[in-house]
Amino acid sequence: MACVALYDDMRPADIDILLSLEYGETEVYCSRLATIVQMKKDLFGEPRTRLLHKSFADFLFDSDRSKELSKSMVETKAWHALRMVQIFSGKRFIQRLLGPSIDV
């Protein structure tokens, strides 16, 4: 949920990668949260997540309101940044860029 709250209009496949989920899991989770998250196709036909109630992000990141459900925005963004470094420095990513014949 924090990904959708922080990065509205994100591709579910990108969230799958960021959170190390199986392809398609984010779409399944979002479909179960249809009252909060909308899946909408962009101009290229790619699904995108959309937070229906912007106040939900405020609720999620406010520990006084959401109590034990609360997420630290700073910690969440730091974790996402670390995860992106891991993804982009990984062997599979480098081989995708340079080709599978390159020994990394």
Sequence and secondary structure as in RCSB ss.txt:
>XXXX:A:sequence
MACVALYDDMRPADIDILLSLEYGETEVYCSRLATIVQMKKDLFGEPRTRLLHKSFADFLFDSDRSKELSKSMVE
TKAWHALRMVQIFSGKRFIQRLLGPSIDV
>XXXX:A:secstr
 HHHHHSSS  HHHHHHHTT  TTHHHHHHHHTTTTEEEEE TTS EEEEES HHHHHHHT HHHHGGG   HHH
HHHHHHHHHHHHHHSHHHHHHHH TTS  
